[in-house]
Amino acid sequence: MMFLISPIYASGSMAFMLVLLLALHYLSPSSSWGYISQALIFHQVRKYLLMLDVRKEHVKFWRPQMLLMVQNPRSCVQLIRFVNDLKKSGLYVLGHVELQELDSLPSDPLQAQTESWLRLVDKLNVKAFVNLTLADSVRHGAQQLLFISGLGGMRPNTVVLGFYDGAAPQDGLAQYSPFSGGREEAQLSFPPVREASGPRPLSPQEYVAIVADAVKMLRNVLLARAFEQLEQPRPAAPCIDVWPVNLLRPDSARYADTCSLFLLQMACVLHMARAWRHATLRLFLCVDTGARTRGQEDKLRQLLKELRIRAAIHLVPWDSVVALHWQKQQEPWAAAPDAAVNFPACVSEEYLHAANRLILEQSSAPTIRFLYLPRPPADTALYPAYLHQLDLLTRDLGPTVLVHGVSAVTSTEL
Ligand SMILES: *[C@@H]1O[C@H](CO)[C@@H](O)[C@H](O)[C@H]1NC(C)=O
């Protein structure tokens, strides 16, 4: 009607309204009267969350939903930002366990901390939720988070932990540029990083137990090591190197089990993130010289084509390394009938050193490596040995992610 009566005045007033609207949107001072938009968003989100049905999940719509366990955000700024790239458009939860007993406290100490955590999330510019919990041990806290974090159909399906090693933690927050002004950083109430020789809140046994718990609850597990070395201004030609074979079980080298496919998928998801789009994806295929390697390579190439993953394949002859493993196998103590029980004992330190060197030589100067993480042993007494093997295998490799996948994430069916 307006336009019929007077097109000029009508468009004039529309334009004026638009200008007002934009001015309010961009210049508006923060108000204290509450936002109707928040109420509307709440309504919509609740409605659609209820419609999101876990029973209708399908491998074709799988997405990484991360739960990153953080002990002190000061020492893992790089990792927090890295996982933000890795989660693509999935859910991302930062989990933290505070070692205290609520019984002995007058009030909930977490409420005061939430503020700092939310400010951290804003400053690091990551799209994450924060879940804090109180528990008497890190393992119990991690179990709580694994059981209940998430809402409705949105639940983390992958757990990320930093690696457990003797490296001294560094305060990445003080160095991180948006904070280096000093004043902002002081507002965050995180405790200083642990002294290298100080007491640790977690034992090796407990650490592997957390990994085992996560696997039992059917979560995929990522262990990230040496991420403080991931430089922010990246080299001109960064590489993402993938070793999709279980290096702790050299006698059963297979390339297409659930875990290696998951590993490949994670590398591929990272490759799709904006910051990593120009990286080269390299796949390392361990072969015996003289064996029918062409067949293996062709099969892998075919698989990559079906999965639409663009990666360069490198063949790595590793007979000399595997030989170290077999020598040990012939010793009587290693020849136990049940390989699964014997599992952590079945690779020697010599073999692990050689495998570590092989990785370093073959994929020198990558920006990041993805390695296969075998399942923790069933016998809890072997947990420290398992961790020691992982430590030897990934020592001095630079930023490395050990990946254990339990869910199928690729499908070639129509
Ligand atoms: C815990 O994380 C979920 C997302 O997984 C989030 O919706 C919820 O608000 C968080 N809880 C707290 C207390 O922050």
The ligand as an ORCA input file, in Angstrom:
! r2SCAN-3c Opt
* xyz 0 1
  C      28.912    -28.733     29.332
  O      29.025    -28.895     27.938
  C      27.794    -28.884     27.251
  C      28.095    -29.198     25.825
  O      28.652    -30.427     25.725
  C      27.122    -27.550     27.420
  O      25.889    -27.551     26.757
  C      26.921    -27.268     28.885
  O      26.431    -25.972     29.045
  C      28.228    -27.396     29.643
  N      27.971    -27.310     31.050
  C      28.426    -26.306     31.801
  C      28.045    -26.359     33.237
  O      29.103    -25.421     31.365
*
